[in-house]
Amino acid sequence: MAHVVEYEEFEKVMKRIEALETDNQFFKALLLGQKWLSRKQTYTALGVSAMTLDRLRQANAITYRYEGTKPLYCIDSVRDYMKNRKIEGKAIDQRLISALQAR
């Protein structure tokens, strides 16, 4: 006879699968060499407004470059900035994962 899983258990498993898929996408992006984040991805990861990100760019607090007129931000620099702001490593990874999905 087959074992029927309770709905709550099923929901837990589904949430875990979704989290693993998100992690997988992040690591895939890193392995494929994504070194730069868009403006939206960066302010999403940092949890700041677009205006605050512009101030950080003007203060050279985060490494950036332009592709045409579009600023791109170095993912390693964003990670270092968050570390300096005393954000824990796992939280940084989660923020970057969310940001990479923001496209």
C-alpha positions in Angstrom: 0.0 0.0 0.0 1.3 3.5 -0.9 2.0 6.0 1.8 0.0 9.2 1.5 2.0 12.3 2.5 0.2 15.0 4.5 -0.3 18.4 2.8 2.0 20.2 5.2 4.8 17.7 4.6 4.3 18.1 0.8 4.4 21.9 1.1 7.7 21.7 3.1 9.2 19.4 0.4 8.1 21.7 -2.4 9.5 24.8 -0.6 12.8 23.0 -0.2 12.9 22.0 -3.9 12.2 25.6 -4.9 15.0 26.8 -2.6 17.4 24.3 -4.1 16.4 25.3 -7.6 17.1 28.9 -6.7 20.5 28.0 -5.3 21.2 26.0 -8.4 20.5 29.0 -10.7 22.8 31.1 -8.6 25.7 28.7 -8.8 25.1 28.1 -12.4 25.3 31.9 -13.1 28.5 32.0 -11.1 30.0 29.1 -12.9 29.0 30.6 -16.3 31.0 33.7 -15.3 28.4 36.3 -14.3 30.6 38.9 -12.7 28.4 41.9 -13.2 24.9 42.8 -11.9 22.5 45.3 -13.4 21.3 48.3 -11.5 18.1 46.6 -10.5 19.9 43.4 -9.4 22.3 45.4 -7.3 19.9 47.6 -5.4 17.7 44.5 -4.8 20.7 42.6 -3.4 21.7 45.5 -1.2 18.2 46.3 -0.1 18.5 49.9 -0.9 16.7 52.4 -3.2 17.9 53.2 -6.6 18.9 56.7 -5.4 21.0 55.2 -2.6 22.7 52.9 -5.1 23.5 56.0 -7.2 25.1 57.6 -4.2 27.2 54.5 -3.5 28.3 54.5 -7.1 29.3 58.2 -6.9 31.2 57.6 -3.7 33.0 54.6 -5.4 31.9 52.3 -2.6 31.1 49.6 -5.2 33.1 48.7 -8.3 31.2 49.5 -11.5 31.6 49.9 -15.2 29.4 51.1 -18.0 28.2 49.2 -20.9 27.0 52.0 -23.2 25.0 54.1 -20.8 24.0 51.3 -18.5 26.0 50.9 -15.2 27.0 47.4 -14.2 28.2 46.5 -10.7 30.9 43.9 -9.9 29.3 41.0 -8.0 32.4 40.5 -5.8 32.4 44.2 -4.9 28.7 44.0 -3.9 29.5 40.9 -1.8 32.4 42.7 -0.1 30.3 45.8 0.6 27.7 43.7 2.3 30.4 41.8 4.3 31.7 45.2 5.5 28.2 46.1 6.5 28.3 43.1 8.9 25.8 41.0 6.9 26.3 37.3 7.4 27.6 35.1 4.5 24.5 33.0 4.1 22.3 36.1 4.0 24.6 37.7 1.4 24.2 34.6 -0.8 20.4 34.6 -0.4 20.3 38.3 -1.4 22.5 37.7 -4.4 20.4 34.7 -5.4 17.2 36.8 -5.3 18.9 39.6 -7.2 20.1 37.3 -10.0 16.4 36.4 -10.5 15.3 40.0 -10.6 16.9 40.6 -14.1 
